[in-house]
């Protein structure tokens, strides 16, 4: 399976921060009156390792989707990616958006201790909401991490199988530290058109 590396189109700006995505590898979707830029593909291993410093995938190939990451690892990645692009991080734990202050180490089978919140007004990267994922993941056979507004402190993962939408979710951190080689993720971010 060939997976596009969509971060290749990123360019360094004069200040040394990464520019925002401007790529055909994203699609514009609408949900609940809001516009969202959604990656057409999952985060690939090369880009995950470049940002996080390690590749936890069981099946190693820099151009394949990163897998064997937990929901907590995925939201940690989203905040680090947002910071790298000079965007406002979406997730906070006990009010802190700097993931290094969450008392959490990715890939160690831990859960994030504390209250996880999503800032809907932030312009950074995040996991798609279940309803957003249903619009972008229709051809996916992989399970992907999503954000469930009902269970705010926990992950859920979704896929389509035989044209049927499937979503596994629970509360009480049951899934937040779960990691399998069949679960991956993609990123989305809020998109605001310039005022007329």
TIVEXKE-639908 format. One record per atom (N, C-alpha, C): residue in one letter; atom name; z, x, y. Coordinates in steps of 0.05 Angstrom, whole numbers. Atoms other than C-alpha are relative to their C-alpha. Layout:
TIVEXKE-639908
+------+------+--------+--------+--------+
| code | site |     c3 |     c1 |     c2 |
+------+------+--------+--------+--------+
|    A |   CA |      Z |      X |      Y |
...
+------+------+--------+--------+--------+
END
This chain:
TIVEXKE-639908
+------+------+--------+--------+--------+
| code | site |     c3 |     c1 |     c2 |
+------+------+--------+--------+--------+
|    X |    N |      0 |     17 |    -23 |
|    X |   CA |      0 |      0 |      0 |
|    X |    C |      0 |     18 |     25 |
|    X |    N |      1 |    -16 |    -25 |
|    X |   CA |    -19 |     28 |     68 |
|    X |    C |     14 |    -15 |     22 |
|    X |    N |    -16 |     12 |    -21 |
|    X |   CA |     30 |     14 |    123 |
|    X |    C |     -6 |     15 |     26 |
|    X |    N |      6 |    -13 |    -25 |
|    X |   CA |     11 |     28 |    195 |
|    X |    C |     26 |     12 |     12 |
|    X |    N |    -23 |    -12 |    -14 |
|    X |   CA |     57 |     75 |    232 |
|    X |    C |     -4 |     -8 |     29 |
|    X |    N |      6 |     10 |    -26 |
|    X |   CA |     62 |     36 |    296 |
|    X |    C |     14 |     15 |     23 |
|    X |    N |    -13 |    -15 |    -21 |
|    X |   CA |    107 |     84 |    333 |
|    X |    C |    -18 |     23 |     10 |
|    X |    N |     18 |    -22 |     -8 |
|    X |   CA |     49 |    135 |    337 |
|    X |    C |    -10 |     -4 |     28 |
|    X |    N |     11 |      6 |    -26 |
|    X |   CA |     26 |    101 |    400 |
|    X |    C |     20 |      4 |     23 |
|    X |    N |    -20 |     -5 |    -21 |
|    X |   CA |     90 |    116 |    437 |
|    X |    C |     -6 |     26 |     15 |
|    X |    N |      4 |    -24 |    -16 |
|    X |   CA |     84 |    166 |    494 |
|    X |    C |     25 |      7 |     15 |
|    X |    N |    -23 |     -8 |    -16 |
|    X |   CA |    137 |    207 |    529 |
|    X |    C |     -7 |     -3 |     29 |
|    X |    N |      3 |      3 |    -29 |
|    X |   CA |    145 |    189 |    602 |
|    X |    C |     10 |     25 |     13 |
|    X |    N |     -8 |    -24 |    -14 |
|    X |   CA |    157 |    241 |    655 |
|    X |    C |     30 |      5 |     -1 |
|    X |    N |    -29 |     -3 |      0 |
|    X |   CA |    232 |    228 |    653 |
|    X |    C |     10 |      8 |    -28 |
|    X |    N |     -8 |     -8 |     27 |
|    X |   CA |    233 |    245 |    579 |
|    X |    C |      9 |    -22 |    -18 |
|    X |    N |     -7 |     23 |     17 |
|    X |   CA |    247 |    175 |    554 |
|    X |    C |    -25 |    -12 |    -12 |
|    X |    N |     23 |     12 |     13 |
|    X |   CA |    201 |    138 |    508 |
|    X |    C |     -9 |    -25 |     16 |
|    X |    N |     10 |     24 |    -14 |
|    X |   CA |    156 |     86 |    540 |
|    X |    C |      3 |    -24 |    -19 |
|    X |    N |     -1 |     24 |     16 |
|    X |   CA |    159 |     14 |    517 |
|    X |    C |    -25 |     -3 |    -17 |
|    X |    N |     23 |      5 |     16 |
|    X |   CA |    113 |     -9 |    462 |
|    X |    C |    -22 |    -13 |     15 |
|    X |    N |     24 |     12 |    -11 |
|    X |   CA |     43 |    -25 |    485 |
|    X |    C |    -22 |      3 |    -21 |
|    X |    N |     15 |     -6 |     24 |
|    X |   CA |      7 |    -33 |    420 |
|    X |    C |    -10 |    -26 |    -12 |
|    X |    N |     11 |     23 |     15 |
|    X |   CA |    -37 |    -80 |    379 |
|    X |    C |     16 |     -4 |    -25 |
|    X |    N |    -16 |      3 |     23 |
|    X |   CA |     15 |    -70 |    325 |
|    X |    C |     23 |    -20 |      4 |
|    X |    N |    -20 |     21 |     -6 |
|    X |   CA |     59 |   -123 |    359 |
|    X |    C |    -15 |    -26 |      5 |
|    X |    N |     12 |     27 |     -6 |
|    X |   CA |     45 |   -197 |    364 |
|    X |    C |     20 |    -15 |     17 |
|    X |    N |    -16 |     17 |    -18 |
|    X |   CA |     70 |   -246 |    416 |
|    X |    C |      5 |    -26 |    -14 |
|    X |    N |     -6 |     26 |     12 |
|    X |   CA |    106 |   -306 |    386 |
|    X |    C |     19 |    -15 |     19 |
|    X |    N |    -18 |     16 |    -16 |
|    X |   CA |    145 |   -363 |    417 |
|    X |    C |     19 |    -14 |    -18 |
|    X |    N |    -20 |     15 |     14 |
|    X |   CA |    209 |   -393 |    393 |
|    X |    C |     20 |    -10 |     20 |
|    X |    N |    -19 |     12 |    -18 |
|    X |   CA |    254 |   -441 |    431 |
|    X |    C |     -5 |      5 |     29 |
|    X |    N |      8 |     -3 |    -28 |
|    X |   CA |    215 |   -433 |    495 |
|    X |    C |      1 |     29 |     10 |
|    X |    N |     -1 |    -28 |     -7 |
|    X |   CA |    223 |   -357 |    494 |
|    X |    C |    -23 |     15 |    -13 |
|    X |    N |     21 |    -16 |     11 |
|    X |   CA |    169 |   -305 |    484 |
|    X |    C |     13 |     25 |    -12 |
|    X |    N |    -10 |    -23 |     15 |
|    X |   CA |    182 |   -248 |    434 |
|    X |    C |    -23 |     17 |     -9 |
|    X |    N |     19 |    -20 |     12 |
|    X |   CA |    143 |   -185 |    417 |
|    X |    C |     11 |      7 |    -27 |
|    X |    N |     -9 |     -5 |     28 |
|    X |   CA |    147 |   -177 |    342 |
|    X |    C |    -18 |     21 |    -13 |
|    X |    N |     16 |    -20 |     15 |
|    X |   CA |    126 |   -117 |    302 |
|    X |    C |    -14 |    -13 |    -23 |
|    X |    N |     16 |     11 |     22 |
|    X |   CA |     71 |   -134 |    252 |
|    X |    C |      8 |     12 |    -26 |
|    X |    N |     -8 |    -13 |     24 |
|    X |   CA |     99 |    -85 |    202 |
|    X |    C |     29 |      8 |      1 |
|    X |    N |    -28 |     -9 |      1 |
|    X |   CA |    167 |    -60 |    179 |
|    X |    C |      2 |     28 |     11 |
|    X |    N |     -5 |    -27 |     -8 |
|    X |   CA |    199 |      3 |    205 |
|    X |    C |     -6 |     19 |    -23 |
|    X |    N |      7 |    -19 |     22 |
|    X |   CA |    171 |     62 |    166 |
|    X |    C |     20 |     23 |     -1 |
|    X |    N |    -20 |    -20 |      6 |
|    X |   CA |    211 |    118 |    136 |
|    X |    C |      0 |     23 |     20 |
|    X |    N |      2 |    -23 |    -19 |
|    X |   CA |    185 |    173 |    182 |
|    X |    C |     14 |     -6 |     26 |
|    X |    N |    -11 |      7 |    -25 |
|    X |   CA |    205 |    136 |    245 |
|    X |    C |     30 |     -5 |     -2 |
|    X |    N |    -29 |      5 |      4 |
|    X |   CA |    272 |    115 |    217 |
|    X |    C |     15 |     27 |     -1 |
|    X |    N |    -13 |    -27 |      3 |
|    X |   CA |    289 |    187 |    197 |
|    X |    C |      0 |     15 |     27 |
|    X |    N |      1 |    -14 |    -26 |
|    X |   CA |    266 |    214 |    265 |
|    X |    C |     22 |     -9 |     18 |
|    X |    N |    -21 |     10 |    -18 |
|    X |   CA |    316 |    169 |    300 |
|    X |    C |     28 |      3 |    -12 |
|    X |    N |    -26 |      1 |     12 |
|    X |   CA |    373 |    166 |    250 |
|    X |    C |      9 |     26 |    -13 |
|    X |    N |     -6 |    -26 |     12 |
|    X |   CA |    369 |    236 |    221 |
|    X |    C |      0 |      2 |    -30 |
|    X |    N |      2 |      0 |     29 |
|    X |   CA |    363 |    215 |    149 |
|    X |    C |    -17 |    -23 |    -10 |
|    X |    N |     16 |     22 |     12 |
|    X |   CA |    320 |    172 |    103 |
|    X |    C |     15 |     -9 |    -26 |
|    X |    N |    -15 |     10 |     24 |
|    X |   CA |    362 |    130 |     54 |
|    X |    C |    -18 |    -13 |    -21 |
|    X |    N |     18 |     14 |     19 |
|    X |   CA |    300 |    102 |     18 |
|    X |    C |      1 |     11 |    -28 |
|    X |    N |      1 |     -8 |     29 |
|    X |   CA |    298 |    103 |    -58 |
|    X |    C |    -28 |     10 |     -6 |
|    X |    N |     28 |     -8 |      4 |
|    X |   CA |    222 |    107 |    -59 |
|    X |    C |     -9 |     14 |     25 |
|    X |    N |      6 |    -16 |    -24 |
|    X |   CA |    206 |    164 |    -12 |
|    X |    C |    -30 |      3 |      5 |
|    X |    N |     27 |     -4 |    -10 |
|    X |   CA |    141 |    163 |     28 |
|    X |    C |      2 |     -6 |     30 |
|    X |    N |     -5 |      4 |    -28 |
|    X |   CA |    143 |    172 |    103 |
|    X |    C |    -16 |    -23 |     13 |
|    X |    N |     16 |     22 |    -11 |
|    X |   CA |     90 |    118 |    114 |
|    X |    C |      7 |    -27 |    -13 |
|    X |    N |     -8 |     25 |     12 |
|    X |   CA |    124 |     65 |     71 |
|    X |    C |     24 |    -11 |     16 |
|    X |    N |    -23 |     11 |    -14 |
|    X |   CA |    176 |     16 |     99 |
|    X |    C |     26 |     14 |     -9 |
|    X |    N |    -26 |    -10 |      7 |
|    X |   CA |    246 |     44 |    101 |
|    X |    C |     15 |    -22 |    -15 |
|    X |    N |    -15 |     19 |     16 |
|    X |   CA |    290 |     10 |     49 |
|    X |    C |     27 |     12 |     -7 |
|    X |    N |    -26 |    -10 |      7 |
|    X |   CA |    359 |     17 |     20 |
|    X |    C |     18 |      3 |     25 |
|    X |    N |    -16 |      0 |    -24 |
|    X |   CA |    388 |      2 |     89 |
|    X |    C |     15 |    -27 |      1 |
|    X |    N |    -15 |     24 |     -2 |
|    X |   CA |    442 |    -49 |    102 |
|    X |    C |     -7 |    -14 |     27 |
|    X |    N |      3 |     14 |    -26 |
|    X |   CA |    442 |   -102 |    157 |
|    X |    C |     14 |     15 |     22 |
|    X |    N |    -15 |    -16 |    -20 |
|    X |   CA |    494 |    -60 |    193 |
|    X |    C |    -17 |     24 |      8 |
|    X |    N |     18 |    -23 |     -6 |
|    X |   CA |    447 |      1 |    188 |
|    X |    C |    -22 |     -9 |     19 |
|    X |    N |     23 |      9 |    -15 |
|    X |   CA |    390 |    -41 |    216 |
|    X |    C |      8 |     -6 |     29 |
|    X |    N |     -7 |      6 |    -28 |
|    X |   CA |    428 |    -66 |    278 |
|    X |    C |      8 |     25 |     15 |
|    X |    N |     -6 |    -27 |    -12 |
|    X |   CA |    454 |      5 |    290 |
|    X |    C |    -26 |     13 |      9 |
|    X |    N |     26 |    -11 |     -7 |
|    X |   CA |    382 |     29 |    288 |
|    X |    C |    -12 |    -14 |     25 |
|    X |    N |     11 |     15 |    -22 |
|    X |   CA |    360 |    -26 |    336 |
|    X |    C |     12 |     10 |     27 |
|    X |    N |    -12 |     -9 |    -25 |
|    X |   CA |    411 |     -4 |    388 |
|    X |    C |     -7 |     29 |      7 |
|    X |    N |      8 |    -28 |     -5 |
|    X |   CA |    394 |     70 |    380 |
|    X |    C |    -29 |      1 |     10 |
|    X |    N |     27 |      1 |     -9 |
|    X |   CA |    320 |     53 |    388 |
|    X |    C |     -2 |    -10 |     28 |
|    X |    N |     -1 |     11 |    -27 |
|    X |   CA |    334 |     12 |    450 |
|    X |    C |      8 |     21 |     20 |
|    X |    N |     -9 |    -22 |    -18 |
|    X |   CA |    373 |     70 |    481 |
|    X |    C |    -21 |     21 |      3 |
|    X |    N |     21 |    -21 |     -1 |
|    X |   CA |    317 |    119 |    464 |
|    X |    C |    -23 |     -9 |     18 |
|    X |    N |     22 |     11 |    -17 |
|    X |   CA |    268 |     73 |    502 |
|    X |    C |     10 |     -8 |     27 |
|    X |    N |    -10 |      7 |    -26 |
|    X |   CA |    313 |     64 |    562 |
|    X |    C |      4 |    -30 |      4 |
|    X |    N |     -4 |     29 |     -1 |
|    X |   CA |    325 |    -10 |    545 |
|    X |    C |     30 |     -7 |     -4 |
|    X |    N |    -28 |      9 |      3 |
|    X |   CA |    390 |    -50 |    545 |
|    X |    C |      4 |     -8 |    -29 |
|    X |    N |     -5 |      7 |     28 |
|    X |   CA |    417 |    -52 |    473 |
|    X |    C |      9 |    -29 |     -2 |
|    X |    N |     -5 |     28 |      5 |
|    X |   CA |    422 |   -122 |    444 |
|    X |    C |     27 |     -5 |    -13 |
|    X |    N |    -25 |      5 |     16 |
|    X |   CA |    482 |   -115 |    397 |
|    X |    C |     24 |     15 |     13 |
|    X |    N |    -25 |    -14 |     -8 |
|    X |   CA |    554 |    -99 |    415 |
|    X |    C |     20 |     -6 |    -21 |
|    X |    N |    -23 |      4 |     18 |
|    X |   CA |    616 |    -90 |    373 |
|    X |    C |     24 |      4 |     17 |
|    X |    N |    -23 |      0 |    -17 |
|    X |   CA |    680 |   -107 |    408 |
|    X |    C |     -7 |      7 |     29 |
|    X |    N |      9 |     -4 |    -27 |
|    X |   CA |    641 |   -106 |    473 |
|    X |    C |    -14 |     27 |      6 |
|    X |    N |     13 |    -26 |     -3 |
|    X |   CA |    611 |    -36 |    462 |
|    X |    C |    -28 |      0 |    -11 |
|    X |    N |     28 |     -1 |      9 |
|    X |   CA |    535 |    -28 |    459 |
|    X |    C |     -7 |     28 |    -10 |
|    X |    N |      5 |    -27 |     10 |
|    X |   CA |    538 |     47 |    445 |
|    X |    C |      8 |      1 |    -29 |
|    X |    N |     -6 |      2 |     29 |
|    X |   CA |    531 |     47 |    369 |
|    X |    C |     18 |     23 |    -10 |
|    X |    N |    -17 |    -22 |      8 |
|    X |   CA |    566 |    115 |    365 |
|    X |    C |     30 |     -7 |      4 |
|    X |    N |    -28 |      8 |     -5 |
|    X |   CA |    630 |     79 |    388 |
|    X |    C |      9 |    -23 |    -18 |
|    X |    N |     -6 |     23 |     17 |
|    X |   CA |    628 |     26 |    333 |
|    X |    C |     19 |      7 |    -23 |
|    X |    N |    -16 |     -9 |     23 |
|    X |   CA |    671 |     67 |    284 |
|    X |    C |    -15 |     -8 |    -26 |
|    X |    N |     18 |      7 |     22 |
|    X |   CA |    613 |     59 |    235 |
|    X |    C |    -19 |     24 |     -5 |
|    X |    N |     19 |    -21 |      7 |
|    X |   CA |    573 |    111 |    197 |
|    X |    C |    -21 |    -12 |    -18 |
|    X |    N |     21 |     11 |     17 |
|    X |   CA |    505 |     88 |    171 |
|    X |    C |     -3 |     13 |    -27 |
|    X |    N |      7 |     -9 |     27 |
|    X |   CA |    486 |     94 |     98 |
|    X |    C |     25 |      7 |    -17 |
|    X |    N |    -24 |     -7 |     15 |
|    X |   CA |    559 |     99 |     73 |
|    X |    C |     12 |    -25 |    -13 |
|    X |    N |     -9 |     24 |     13 |
|    X |   CA |    565 |     29 |     44 |
|    X |    C |     25 |    -12 |     14 |
|    X |    N |    -22 |     11 |    -16 |
|    X |   CA |    612 |      7 |    100 |
|    X |    C |    -10 |    -26 |     13 |
|    X |    N |      6 |     21 |    -18 |
|    X |   CA |    615 |    -55 |    142 |
|    X |    C |      9 |      7 |     28 |
|    X |    N |     -9 |     -4 |    -27 |
|    X |   CA |    623 |    -57 |    217 |
|    X |    C |     25 |    -17 |      4 |
|    X |    N |    -25 |     14 |     -5 |
|    X |   CA |    694 |    -75 |    234 |
|    X |    C |      2 |     -8 |     29 |
|    X |    N |     -2 |     10 |    -27 |
|    X |   CA |    701 |   -118 |    295 |
|    X |    C |    -19 |    -23 |      5 |
|    X |    N |     17 |     22 |     -7 |
|    X |   CA |    665 |   -174 |    331 |
|    X |    C |    -27 |      9 |      9 |
|    X |    N |     27 |     -6 |     -6 |
|    X |   CA |    590 |   -167 |    331 |
|    X |    C |    -12 |    -22 |     18 |
|    X |    N |     12 |     20 |    -18 |
|    X |   CA |    554 |   -201 |    389 |
|    X |    C |    -28 |      8 |      6 |
|    X |    N |     28 |     -3 |     -7 |
|    X |   CA |    481 |   -210 |    407 |
|    X |    C |     -3 |     -9 |     29 |
|    X |    N |      5 |      7 |    -28 |
|    X |   CA |    463 |   -208 |    481 |
|    X |    C |    -29 |     -9 |      3 |
|    X |    N |     27 |     12 |     -1 |
|    X |   CA |    404 |   -255 |    487 |
|    X |    C |    -15 |      8 |     26 |
|    X |    N |     13 |     -8 |    -25 |
|    X |   CA |    390 |   -229 |    558 |
|    X |    C |     -9 |     29 |      0 |
|    X |    N |      7 |    -28 |      1 |
|    X |   CA |    382 |   -156 |    537 |
|    X |    C |    -29 |      3 |     -7 |
|    X |    N |     28 |     -3 |      5 |
|    X |   CA |    312 |   -128 |    534 |
|    X |    C |     -6 |     20 |    -23 |
|    X |    N |      3 |    -20 |     21 |
|    X |   CA |    324 |    -80 |    476 |
|    X |    C |    -11 |    -12 |    -26 |
|    X |    N |     10 |      8 |     26 |
|    X |   CA |    302 |    -83 |    403 |
|    X |    C |     23 |    -13 |    -16 |
|    X |    N |    -19 |     15 |     17 |
|    X |   CA |    336 |   -129 |    352 |
|    X |    C |    -15 |     -9 |    -25 |
|    X |    N |     12 |     13 |     23 |
|    X |   CA |    325 |   -161 |    285 |
|    X |    C |    -10 |    -28 |      8 |
|    X |    N |     10 |     27 |     -6 |
|    X |   CA |    284 |   -225 |    286 |
|    X |    C |     21 |    -21 |     -9 |
|    X |    N |    -15 |     23 |      9 |
|    X |   CA |    321 |   -291 |    283 |
|    X |    C |    -15 |    -12 |    -24 |
|    X |    N |     13 |     11 |     23 |
|    X |   CA |    307 |   -329 |    219 |
|    X |    C |    -25 |    -16 |      8 |
|    X |    N |     23 |     17 |     -8 |
|    X |   CA |    262 |   -378 |    256 |
|    X |    C |    -23 |     17 |     11 |
|    X |    N |     22 |    -18 |     -9 |
|    X |   CA |    223 |   -321 |    288 |
|    X |    C |    -13 |     14 |    -24 |
|    X |    N |     11 |    -14 |     23 |
|    X |   CA |    215 |   -285 |    222 |
|    X |    C |    -18 |    -19 |    -16 |
|    X |    N |     18 |     19 |     14 |
|    X |   CA |    185 |   -349 |    192 |
|    X |    C |    -28 |      0 |     11 |
|    X |    N |     27 |     -1 |    -13 |
|    X |   CA |    128 |   -341 |    242 |
|    X |    C |    -14 |     26 |     -6 |
|    X |    N |     13 |    -26 |      2 |
|    X |   CA |    116 |   -267 |    231 |
|    X |    C |     -1 |     11 |    -29 |
|    X |    N |     -2 |    -11 |     27 |
|    X |   CA |    133 |   -256 |    157 |
|    X |    C |    -15 |    -16 |    -21 |
|    X |    N |     12 |     18 |     19 |
|    X |   CA |     88 |   -307 |    124 |
|    X |    C |    -15 |     13 |    -23 |
|    X |    N |     14 |    -14 |     22 |
|    X |   CA |     50 |   -255 |     83 |
|    X |    C |     17 |     20 |    -15 |
|    X |    N |    -17 |    -21 |     11 |
|    X |   CA |    110 |   -213 |     64 |
|    X |    C |     11 |     -7 |    -27 |
|    X |    N |    -13 |      2 |     26 |
|    X |   CA |    133 |   -202 |     -6 |
|    X |    C |     27 |     15 |      0 |
|    X |    N |    -26 |    -14 |     -3 |
|    X |   CA |    189 |   -155 |     17 |
|    X |    C |     21 |    -19 |     10 |
|    X |    N |    -23 |     13 |    -13 |
|    X |   CA |    257 |   -182 |     33 |
|    X |    C |      5 |     16 |     26 |
|    X |    N |     -5 |    -13 |    -26 |
|    X |   CA |    273 |   -167 |    106 |
|    X |    C |     26 |    -11 |     13 |
|    X |    N |    -25 |      7 |    -15 |
|    X |   CA |    338 |   -167 |    146 |
|    X |    C |     -8 |    -17 |     24 |
|    X |    N |      3 |     17 |    -24 |
|    X |   CA |    343 |   -222 |    199 |
|    X |    C |     27 |     -4 |     12 |
|    X |    N |    -25 |      7 |    -14 |
|    X |   CA |    395 |   -246 |    248 |
|    X |    C |      3 |    -30 |     -2 |
|    X |    N |     -5 |     29 |      3 |
|    X |   CA |    427 |   -313 |    234 |
|    X |    C |     20 |     -8 |     21 |
|    X |    N |    -17 |      9 |    -21 |
|    X |   CA |    456 |   -347 |    295 |
|    X |    C |     25 |    -15 |     -9 |
|    X |    N |    -23 |     15 |     11 |
|    X |   CA |    501 |   -389 |    251 |
|    X |    C |     22 |     18 |    -10 |
|    X |    N |    -20 |    -20 |      9 |
|    X |   CA |    535 |   -329 |    218 |
|    X |    C |     -4 |     25 |     16 |
|    X |    N |      6 |    -21 |    -19 |
|    X |   CA |    537 |   -281 |    276 |
|    X |    C |      9 |     28 |     -9 |
|    X |    N |    -10 |    -27 |      8 |
|    X |   CA |    576 |   -225 |    242 |
|    X |    C |    -12 |      8 |    -27 |
|    X |    N |      9 |     -6 |     27 |
|    X |   CA |    534 |   -223 |    179 |
|    X |    C |    -30 |     -1 |     -1 |
|    X |    N |     29 |     -1 |      3 |
|    X |   CA |    464 |   -209 |    155 |
|    X |    C |    -10 |    -22 |    -18 |
|    X |    N |     14 |     17 |     19 |
|    X |   CA |    414 |   -251 |    119 |
|    X |    C |    -27 |     13 |     -5 |
|    X |    N |     26 |    -12 |      5 |
|    X |   CA |    349 |   -231 |     87 |
|    X |    C |    -19 |    -22 |    -11 |
|    X |    N |     19 |     21 |      5 |
|    X |   CA |    286 |   -271 |     79 |
|    X |    C |    -26 |     11 |    -12 |
|    X |    N |     27 |     -7 |      8 |
|    X |   CA |    218 |   -270 |     45 |
|    X |    C |    -15 |    -25 |     -6 |
|    X |    N |     17 |     22 |      9 |
|    X |   CA |    160 |   -314 |     25 |
|    X |    C |     -8 |      6 |    -28 |
|    X |    N |      8 |     -4 |     28 |
|    X |   CA |    145 |   -323 |    -49 |
|    X |    C |    -15 |    -26 |     -8 |
|    X |    N |     16 |     24 |      8 |
|    X |   CA |     89 |   -369 |    -72 |
|    X |    C |     -2 |    -20 |     23 |
|    X |    N |      2 |     17 |    -24 |
|    X |   CA |     82 |   -396 |     -1 |
|    X |    C |     26 |    -15 |      6 |
|    X |    N |    -25 |     13 |     -5 |
|    X |   CA |    155 |   -416 |     -2 |
|    X |    C |     19 |     20 |     15 |
|    X |    N |    -19 |    -16 |    -15 |
|    X |   CA |    205 |   -390 |     49 |
|    X |    C |     27 |      1 |    -15 |
|    X |    N |    -26 |     -4 |     13 |
|    X |   CA |    269 |   -361 |     19 |
|    X |    C |     18 |     16 |     19 |
|    X |    N |    -19 |    -15 |    -17 |
|    X |   CA |    331 |   -338 |     56 |
|    X |    C |     26 |      0 |    -14 |
|    X |    N |    -26 |     -4 |     12 |
|    X |   CA |    395 |   -310 |     27 |
|    X |    C |     20 |      6 |     23 |
|    X |    N |    -19 |     -5 |    -21 |
|    X |   CA |    455 |   -315 |     73 |
|    X |    C |     28 |     -8 |     -9 |
|    X |    N |    -28 |      7 |      6 |
|    X |   CA |    530 |   -319 |     71 |
|    X |    C |     16 |     10 |     24 |
|    X |    N |    -17 |    -10 |    -21 |
|    X |   CA |    589 |   -305 |    117 |
|    X |    C |     20 |     19 |    -11 |
|    X |    N |    -21 |    -18 |      8 |
|    X |   CA |    649 |   -260 |    114 |
|    X |    C |    -10 |     28 |     -8 |
|    X |    N |     11 |    -26 |      5 |
|    X |   CA |    608 |   -196 |    113 |
|    X |    C |    -10 |      5 |    -29 |
|    X |    N |      8 |     -3 |     28 |
|    X |   CA |    584 |   -209 |     42 |
|    X |    C |    -26 |     16 |     -1 |
|    X |    N |     25 |    -13 |      1 |
|    X |   CA |    514 |   -183 |     58 |
|    X |    C |     -2 |     24 |     19 |
|    X |    N |      3 |    -20 |    -21 |
|    X |   CA |    526 |   -137 |    117 |
|    X |    C |     -1 |     29 |    -10 |
|    X |    N |      1 |    -27 |     11 |
|    X |   CA |    537 |    -75 |     74 |
|    X |    C |    -18 |      3 |    -24 |
|    X |    N |     18 |      0 |     22 |
|    X |   CA |    488 |    -95 |     20 |
|    X |    C |    -25 |     17 |      6 |
|    X |    N |     25 |    -15 |     -4 |
|    X |   CA |    429 |    -47 |     10 |
|    X |    C |    -14 |      1 |    -27 |
|    X |    N |     17 |     -1 |     23 |
|    X |   CA |    372 |    -52 |    -40 |
|    X |    C |    -26 |     13 |      7 |
|    X |    N |     26 |    -12 |     -6 |
|    X |   CA |    306 |    -16 |    -46 |
|    X |    C |    -21 |    -22 |      5 |
|    X |    N |     19 |     21 |     -6 |
|    X |   CA |    273 |    -84 |    -38 |
|    X |    C |      5 |    -13 |     27 |
|    X |    N |     -5 |     12 |    -26 |
|    X |   CA |    303 |   -100 |     30 |
|    X |    C |     -7 |     20 |     22 |
|    X |    N |      8 |    -16 |    -22 |
|    X |   CA |    272 |    -72 |     93 |
|    X |    C |      4 |    -16 |     26 |
|    X |    N |     -2 |     15 |    -25 |
|    X |   CA |    267 |    -94 |    166 |
|    X |    C |    -22 |      7 |     20 |
|    X |    N |     18 |     -5 |    -23 |
|    X |   CA |    224 |    -99 |    228 |
|    X |    C |     15 |     -6 |     26 |
|    X |    N |    -14 |      5 |    -26 |
|    X |   CA |    242 |   -103 |    302 |
|    X |    C |    -16 |    -20 |     17 |
|    X |    N |     12 |     17 |    -20 |
|    X |   CA |    228 |   -153 |    357 |
|    X |    C |     15 |      6 |     26 |
|    X |    N |    -14 |     -2 |    -26 |
|    X |   CA |    245 |   -154 |    431 |
|    X |    C |    -10 |    -23 |     18 |
|    X |    N |      7 |     21 |    -19 |
|    X |   CA |    245 |   -206 |    486 |
|    X |    C |    -23 |      9 |     17 |
|    X |    N |     24 |     -7 |    -16 |
|    X |   CA |    181 |   -208 |    526 |
|    X |    C |     -1 |    -20 |     23 |
|    X |    N |      2 |     16 |    -24 |
|    X |   CA |    178 |   -234 |    597 |
|    X |    C |    -26 |      6 |     14 |
|    X |    N |     25 |     -3 |    -15 |
|    X |   CA |    111 |   -245 |    630 |
|    X |    C |      7 |      4 |     29 |
|    X |    N |     -5 |     -3 |    -28 |
|    X |   CA |    107 |   -222 |    702 |
|    X |    C |     -3 |    -27 |     14 |
|    X |    N |      1 |     25 |    -15 |
|    X |   CA |    119 |   -278 |    752 |
|    X |    C |    -27 |     -2 |     15 |
|    X |    N |     25 |      5 |    -14 |
|    X |   CA |     56 |   -309 |    783 |
|    X |    C |      3 |      3 |     30 |
+------+------+--------+--------+--------+
END
